[in-house]
Amino acid sequence: MNKQNIILIGMPGSGKSTCGVLTAKVMLKNFFDTDLLLQGMQEKKLQDIIDENGIDYFLSAEEKAVLSLNINATVIATGGSVVYSDEAMKHLKKNGCVVYLHLSYETMCKRINNITTRGVVLKNGSSLKDMYDERLPLYEKYADITVDCDKNTVDETVSAIVNAVNKQENK
């Protein structure tokens, strides 16, 4: 079995957690969600960490959580803001293939309807569009593979991830 991790990055609503679980099943890998790790370490929901401690604290805690990972043969769903930490991304890339689940801004807006409770890092005064524009080049920078999941069903996105990763591994 291939011990390499598959790291899913992308905007809120791109399907990192949902597609990650299913990709792990298909590829016979474990599944791990860094948002759940962060919540467990902080003993708070993501949104409560942001509300009570601020964005800088949240990003620092997220980075520490990701740097604590020492796992193999795992599909890792990351928080959308993980790309703000070069250190965290280097750590993830050491033993993994980074798959960027790309969404258009319009599709992201349709998919995320719980923005105030979901734990999305929106810097003071920033709109969703500002966040989208700021993160897009970061996702592109760290991606080994980009999967366009704009019009896909969950199953189509999972198939696209599996096919792209298999193609990459067989190069």
C-alpha positions as CSV (number, residue, x, y, z in Angstrom):
1,M,0.0,0.0,0.0
2,N,1.2,3.5,-0.8
3,K,2.2,5.3,2.4
4,Q,1.9,8.8,0.9
5,N,-0.7,11.2,2.2
6,I,-3.2,13.0,0.1
7,I,-3.8,16.5,1.4
8,L,-6.9,18.3,0.4
9,I,-6.9,22.1,0.3
10,G,-9.5,24.6,-1.0
11,M,-12.1,27.1,-0.2
12,P,-14.8,26.6,2.4
13,G,-17.5,24.5,0.7
14,S,-15.1,22.8,-1.8
15,G,-15.8,19.4,-0.2
16,K,-12.5,18.7,1.5
17,S,-14.1,16.8,4.5
18,T,-17.0,15.2,2.6
19,C,-14.9,14.1,-0.4
20,G,-11.9,13.2,1.8
21,V,-13.8,10.5,3.7
22,L,-14.9,8.9,0.5
23,T,-11.6,9.2,-1.2
24,A,-9.9,7.5,1.7
25,K,-12.4,4.6,1.4
26,V,-11.7,4.2,-2.3
27,M,-7.9,4.5,-2.0
28,L,-7.7,2.3,1.1
29,K,-6.3,5.1,3.3
30,N,-7.1,6.5,6.7
31,F,-8.9,9.8,6.9
32,F,-8.0,12.8,9.1
33,D,-9.6,16.2,9.4
34,T,-7.4,19.0,10.8
35,D,-10.4,21.1,11.8
36,L,-11.5,18.3,14.1
37,L,-7.9,18.1,15.5
38,L,-7.9,21.8,16.2
39,Q,-11.3,21.7,17.9
40,G,-10.1,18.8,20.0
41,M,-6.9,20.5,21.0
42,Q,-8.7,23.8,21.9
43,E,-11.8,22.1,23.3
44,K,-13.9,24.6,21.3
45,K,-15.7,24.9,18.0
46,L,-13.7,26.7,15.3
47,Q,-16.0,29.7,15.3
48,D,-15.7,30.0,19.1
49,I,-11.9,30.0,18.8
50,I,-12.1,32.9,16.3
51,D,-14.7,34.8,18.3
52,E,-13.0,34.4,21.7
53,N,-9.3,34.5,20.8
54,G,-9.1,36.3,17.4
55,I,-7.9,35.3,14.0
56,D,-4.1,35.5,14.7
57,Y,-4.5,33.1,17.6
58,F,-6.7,30.8,15.5
59,L,-4.1,30.7,12.7
60,S,-1.3,30.0,15.1
61,A,-3.3,27.2,16.8
62,E,-4.1,25.8,13.4
63,E,-0.4,25.8,12.4
64,K,0.5,24.1,15.7
65,A,-2.2,21.4,15.1
66,V,-1.0,20.7,11.6
67,L,2.7,20.6,12.6
68,S,1.8,18.0,15.3
69,L,0.7,15.6,12.6
70,N,2.9,12.6,12.0
71,I,0.8,10.2,9.9
72,N,1.1,8.2,6.7
73,A,-1.3,6.6,4.2
74,T,-3.9,9.2,5.1
75,V,-6.3,11.5,3.2
76,I,-6.0,14.8,5.2
77,A,-8.8,17.4,4.9
78,T,-7.4,20.7,6.0
79,G,-9.0,23.9,7.1
80,G,-9.3,26.4,4.3
81,S,-7.0,28.8,6.1
82,V,-4.1,26.3,6.4
83,V,-2.4,27.9,3.3
84,Y,-1.7,31.1,5.4
85,S,1.1,29.1,7.1
86,D,4.1,28.3,4.9
87,E,5.4,26.2,7.7
88,A,2.3,24.0,7.9
89,M,2.2,23.5,4.2
90,K,5.8,22.5,4.0
91,H,5.1,20.0,6.8
92,L,2.1,18.5,4.9
93,K,4.0,18.4,1.5
94,K,6.9,16.5,3.0
95,N,5.0,13.2,2.8
96,G,2.1,14.0,0.6
97,C,0.5,15.1,-2.6
98,V,-1.5,18.3,-2.2
99,V,-4.8,18.3,-4.1
100,Y,-6.5,21.7,-4.5
101,L,-10.3,21.4,-4.9
102,H,-11.0,24.4,-7.0
103,L,-14.4,26.2,-6.8
104,S,-15.6,29.4,-8.5
105,Y,-16.5,32.2,-6.2
106,E,-20.2,31.9,-7.2
107,T,-20.3,28.2,-6.4
108,M,-18.6,28.7,-3.0
109,C,-21.2,31.3,-2.1
110,K,-24.0,28.9,-3.0
111,R,-22.5,26.1,-1.0
112,I,-21.7,27.9,2.3
113,N,-24.8,29.2,3.9
114,N,-23.6,29.1,7.5
115,I,-20.7,31.6,7.2
116,T,-21.2,33.1,10.7
117,T,-21.0,29.7,12.5
118,R,-18.7,27.7,10.3
119,G,-15.4,28.9,11.5
120,V,-14.3,30.7,8.4
121,V,-11.3,33.0,8.8
122,L,-12.4,36.4,7.5
123,K,-10.0,39.1,8.4
124,N,-11.5,42.3,9.9
125,G,-13.6,44.1,7.4
126,S,-13.0,41.5,4.7
127,S,-15.8,40.2,2.5
128,L,-16.0,36.6,1.2
129,K,-14.8,37.9,-2.1
130,D,-11.7,39.4,-0.5
131,M,-11.0,36.1,1.2
132,Y,-11.5,34.2,-2.1
133,D,-9.2,36.6,-4.0
134,E,-6.5,36.4,-1.2
135,R,-6.5,32.6,-0.9
136,L,-6.7,31.7,-4.6
137,P,-3.0,32.3,-5.4
138,L,-2.0,30.5,-2.2
139,Y,-4.0,27.4,-3.1
140,E,-2.5,27.5,-6.6
141,K,1.0,27.9,-5.2
142,Y,0.9,24.8,-2.9
143,A,-1.1,22.5,-5.2
144,D,0.5,19.5,-6.8
145,I,-2.8,18.7,-8.5
146,T,-5.8,20.9,-9.1
147,V,-9.3,19.3,-9.4
148,D,-12.0,21.5,-10.7
149,C,-15.1,20.6,-8.6
150,D,-17.3,23.5,-9.5
151,K,-20.1,21.6,-11.2
152,N,-19.3,18.1,-9.8
153,T,-21.3,15.9,-7.6
154,V,-19.5,14.5,-4.6
155,D,-18.9,11.2,-6.4
156,E,-17.5,13.0,-9.5
157,T,-15.1,14.9,-7.3
158,V,-14.0,11.8,-5.5
159,S,-13.4,10.0,-8.9
160,A,-11.4,13.1,-10.2
161,I,-9.2,13.1,-7.0
162,V,-8.5,9.3,-7.2
163,N,-7.8,9.5,-11.0
164,A,-5.5,12.5,-10.7
165,V,-3.6,11.1,-7.7
166,N,-3.2,7.7,-9.4
167,K,-1.9,9.4,-12.6
168,Q,0.6,11.5,-10.5
169,E,1.9,8.4,-8.7
170,N,2.4,6.5,-11.9
171,K,4.5,9.1,-13.6
